[in-house]
Each structure stands twice: as structure tokens, then as C-alpha cells.
């Protein structure tokens, strides 16, 4: 086996591992959004607002504190801000 064939084989295995991680992330995001949808229904039923800045700030603090990298705190905040944005939109739909 040539060196480049070995490297390409390793790259293929690493990509396969990333693909498996992506499938798990997708499943977890969809699980999260199903719970978020239920939260939206409860909030609507009792007249609570969808957006809870204190709750979101607290969540971000906990996540950043528990982060062991290699994501930076800024990277993690950026990812979660988008997740939270989509979560709020889903709560508002209340299907």
C-alpha cells in the first residue's frame, strides 16, 4: 500500500466517523425540538412568553462552563444562539 493510499483510507474512516456523529447530532436536535414544541404548547396555555432571556443566558452560561473544547466559548455561543433562535420559532408555531 502506498503512503497516499494509507492516508486516503484513514481520511475515509475519519469522514465515516464524522458522518456518524452528524447523524447523532441530527437525532438529538430533533429530539430537542420535539420537547421544545411541547414547551411552546405549555407556555401558550398558561400565557407565558416564548422568549425567556434569563433562561437562555443561564443555559449559555452552563454550557460554556461545562465546555471542554475544542470548541471555543464563542463558537459554542454562536451554535447555541442559532439553536435557540430556531427553538423559539418552533415554540411560536405550536403545532
N, C-alpha and C positions, 0 to 999 in steps of 0.2 A: 504494500500500500504506500502510495506517495504521501509526502507530508501534507500536500494540499488536499488530498482525499481524506486524510485523517481530520484535518481542520474542518472540512465541509461536513463530515459526519458528525463531529462534535457540535457544529453550528446547527445542524438539523435536529439533534437531540435537545439542544437548548431551546430552539424555537418550539419544539413539541411541548416542552415543559411550560413555556410561556403561554402557548395556546391552551393548555390545561388550566393554568391559573386564570386566564381570561374567561374560560367557561365557568369557573367557580365564582369569579367576581360578578359575572352576569347573573348567575343564580342568586347570589347574595343580594345584589342590588334589587332584583325583582322581589325577593322575599321582603326586603326592607320596604319597598314601595307598597306591597300589599298591606303591611302593618300601617304605613303612613296613610293609606286610603281609609283604613278603619279609624285611625286617629282623627282624620278630617271629618268623618261622619259624626263622631262623638262630639268634637268641638262645635260643629254646626248645630247639633241637637241641643246643646246647652248654651249656645250663643257666645262661644269663645272665639277670639280672632285666630286666623290661620297663623299669622306671623307672631312669633314669640322671641324677640331679640335676646332676652336674658337666657332663655333655654338654648338658643343657638350659640350664643357666646360661651355658655357653660360647657356645651358639648365640644366646641372647638378647643377650649382650654384643656379639657380632659384628654382629648385625642392628642394634642400637641405634647402634653406632659407624658403620655404613655408611648409616644413615638420613639422608636429606637433606630430609625433610619433604615436605609439610606435616604429616604425622603427628608427634605428639609421641612422645617415648620411652615415656611412659606408655601412650599409645594403642597403640603397636606391641607393647609387652609384653602388654597386655590381649588383643589379637588373637592373638598367638602362644601365649599361655598356653592359650587355648581350642583352637587347632590342636594343640598338644602333648597336651592332655587327650584329644582325640578320637584322636590318633595312638596314644597308649598303649592306649586301649580297643580299637582295631583290632588292635594287636600282640597283645593278650591273646586275641583271637578266633582267631588263627592258622588261618584258612580255607585 
